[in-house]
Structures are given as C-alpha cells and as structure tokens.
Amino acid sequence: MIQYRINSKMQALMENNSIRVDVKEKMSASLKRLLEEDIVIVDSCYYFKREFMRYDDRFTNKTGNECFGNRLVIEFENRNREKGLMFYLKQGIAFSNSVARKLENLNENFTLMLMIFDKTSIVFRFHKTRVGEEWLIPDIEQYAEPFFVIDILNLS
C-alpha cells in the first residue's frame, strides 16, 4: 500500500500549479535509465545498482547508508532554467511514484522523499523503513523546504 505525506509548502506549490500526486510526466532519459536499473541488496540495504557505487558505510545505521547511496539530485542548469521548477517537480514526482511501484514488489516497507532545495534543485532519496532508525523528522511540517514523502507499507 502506498501512502503520501506532503507538507504545507509542497501542498501549496502543487495546488497553485495543478500538480497531482499521480502526475503523468514524461521523464528525462537519465531518469528512465535509472528506473530500468535493478535494485541490489547489500548488507540488508537496498540501492539502485548504479548508485551502489557510491556506497559509504560511515553512517551508524543502514538507513543513513541507503539515504546517502540513493541520493539523486535533479539540478536546474542555466540552460534548463527556462523549463522552470514545476517542470522538474513534475518529473520528480513521476519518478518517485515509479520507484515506489518498483519497491512495492519487494515486500518490504520503504520511505521515499522528494524535496526542493533552495529553488535550484530537487533531491530524491529512499530507504527501507526500520524500527529505531529515522532519516526524516517525523513532523515534515518542521522542514523549511517543500517536502513530498511516499510511504510503502507491506501489510503481509
């Protein structure tokens, strides 16, 4: 089961620009290629196969390792700035939903995060949900940035 949590800053952006949580947006070639990658499991951690090359076990828990390894930044280069923040936000939400559907098949609980950073980039991360390990502040309203979270709950 997929559940959404959206803070008021992201909610306002989405409402003001008629963006829905199930937005259908054509994704860039690089995002499509990443979606085609397998998810690998290393030391009980889940990673995009290509992103695992950045694996770093300096974090004290598996959630931190996954969030570092599965960090994807969509930056607005000067040549792409005219497309605007909303174009990239739609791509980020569509990508997040596609990743969520892929992870849902793994029969585990996951958390996916999408945030707008300094109006210059969109940051995506995901991790397996583990008892006693948190990456996000539970109350996402406390973040200054617009936040979009997808929780995948395996009910079996």
C-alpha positions as CSV (number, residue, x, y, z in Angstrom):
1,M,0.0,0.0,0.0
2,I,1.3,3.5,-0.9
3,Q,0.6,6.5,1.3
4,Y,1.5,10.1,0.7
5,R,2.6,12.8,3.2
6,I,3.1,16.3,1.9
7,N,4.0,19.3,3.9
8,S,2.0,22.5,3.5
9,K,4.8,24.2,1.5
10,M,4.8,21.4,-1.1
11,Q,1.0,21.2,-1.0
12,A,0.7,24.9,-1.8
13,L,3.1,24.6,-4.8
14,M,1.2,21.6,-6.1
15,E,-2.2,23.2,-5.7
16,N,-1.1,26.5,-7.2
17,N,0.3,24.7,-10.3
18,S,-2.4,22.0,-10.6
19,I,0.1,19.2,-9.9
20,R,-1.5,15.9,-8.6
21,V,0.3,13.2,-6.6
22,D,-0.3,10.8,-9.6
23,V,1.1,13.3,-12.2
24,K,1.9,11.7,-15.5
25,E,5.0,13.4,-16.8
26,K,7.5,12.4,-19.5
27,M,10.7,11.7,-17.7
28,S,14.2,12.6,-18.9
29,A,16.3,9.8,-20.5
30,S,18.6,9.7,-17.4
31,L,15.6,9.1,-15.0
32,K,14.2,6.4,-17.3
33,R,17.6,4.7,-17.4
34,L,17.8,4.7,-13.6
35,L,14.3,3.2,-13.4
36,E,15.5,0.4,-15.6
37,E,18.3,-0.4,-13.1
38,D,17.9,-3.4,-10.7
39,I,17.6,-2.8,-7.0
40,V,20.5,-4.5,-5.3
41,I,20.6,-5.7,-1.7
42,V,24.0,-5.3,0.1
43,D,24.3,-5.9,3.8
44,S,20.4,-5.7,4.1
45,C,20.5,-2.3,2.4
46,Y,18.6,-1.5,-0.9
47,Y,20.3,0.5,-3.6
48,F,19.9,1.3,-7.3
49,K,22.5,-0.9,-8.9
50,R,24.4,2.0,-10.5
51,E,24.1,4.2,-7.4
52,F,25.6,1.5,-5.2
53,M,29.0,2.5,-6.5
54,R,28.7,5.5,-4.0
55,Y,28.1,3.1,-1.1
56,D,29.5,4.6,2.1
57,D,29.3,2.7,5.4
58,R,30.3,5.7,7.5
59,F,26.8,6.1,8.8
60,T,25.9,4.5,12.1
61,N,22.8,2.8,10.6
62,K,21.6,1.2,7.4
63,T,19.0,3.9,6.8
64,G,21.8,6.5,6.6
65,N,23.8,4.4,4.2
66,E,20.8,4.0,1.9
67,C,19.8,7.6,2.0
68,F,23.4,8.6,1.1
69,G,23.7,5.9,-1.6
70,N,20.2,6.5,-3.1
71,R,20.5,10.3,-3.3
72,L,19.6,11.7,-6.7
73,V,19.8,15.4,-7.4
74,I,17.9,17.0,-10.3
75,E,19.7,20.3,-10.7
76,F,18.4,23.2,-12.8
77,E,21.3,24.0,-15.0
78,N,21.3,27.5,-16.5
79,R,20.4,26.2,-19.9
80,N,17.4,24.4,-18.4
81,R,16.2,27.1,-16.0
82,E,13.6,28.3,-18.5
83,K,11.7,25.0,-18.1
84,G,11.1,26.0,-14.6
85,L,10.8,24.5,-11.2
86,M,7.4,23.0,-11.9
87,F,8.6,21.0,-14.9
88,Y,11.3,19.4,-12.7
89,L,8.9,18.9,-9.8
90,K,6.5,17.0,-12.1
91,Q,9.4,14.8,-13.3
92,G,10.5,14.2,-9.7
93,I,7.0,13.2,-8.5
94,A,6.5,10.9,-11.5
95,F,9.9,9.4,-10.9
96,S,9.1,8.9,-7.2
97,N,5.9,7.2,-8.0
98,S,7.6,4.9,-10.5
99,V,10.3,4.0,-7.9
100,A,7.5,3.4,-5.3
101,R,5.8,0.9,-7.6
102,K,9.1,-0.9,-8.2
103,L,9.9,-1.1,-4.4
104,E,6.4,-2.2,-3.6
105,N,7.2,-5.5,-5.3
106,L,10.0,-6.2,-2.8
107,N,7.5,-6.9,0.1
108,E,9.3,-4.5,2.5
109,N,8.3,-1.1,4.0
110,F,10.1,1.9,2.4
111,T,10.1,5.6,2.7
112,L,10.8,7.8,-0.4
113,M,11.5,11.5,-0.1
114,L,11.4,14.4,-2.6
115,M,12.3,17.9,-1.6
116,I,13.0,21.2,-3.3
117,F,16.4,22.6,-2.2
118,D,17.0,26.3,-2.4
119,K,14.8,26.6,-5.5
120,T,17.7,25.3,-7.6
121,S,17.4,21.5,-7.3
122,I,15.1,18.6,-6.4
123,V,16.5,15.9,-4.2
124,F,15.2,12.4,-4.1
125,R,16.1,9.6,-1.6
126,F,14.8,6.3,-0.5
127,H,15.4,3.9,2.3
128,K,13.9,0.8,3.8
129,T,11.8,1.7,6.9
130,R,13.4,0.2,10.0
131,V,12.4,0.3,13.6
132,G,14.6,2.7,15.6
133,E,16.2,4.3,12.6
134,E,14.9,7.6,11.2
135,W,16.1,9.9,8.4
136,L,13.3,12.3,8.4
137,I,11.9,14.4,11.2
138,P,8.5,12.7,11.9
139,D,6.6,16.0,11.5
140,I,7.6,17.1,8.0
141,E,5.9,20.5,8.6
142,Q,9.1,21.4,10.5
143,Y,11.1,21.4,7.3
144,A,11.7,24.8,5.7
145,E,11.7,23.2,2.3
146,P,8.8,21.8,0.4
147,F,8.6,18.0,1.2
148,F,6.9,15.1,-0.6
149,V,7.0,11.7,1.1
150,I,5.8,8.3,-0.1
151,D,5.5,5.5,2.5
152,I,5.3,2.0,1.2
153,L,3.6,-0.3,3.7
154,N,3.7,-4.0,3.2
155,L,0.7,-5.3,5.0
156,S,1.6,-9.0,4.8
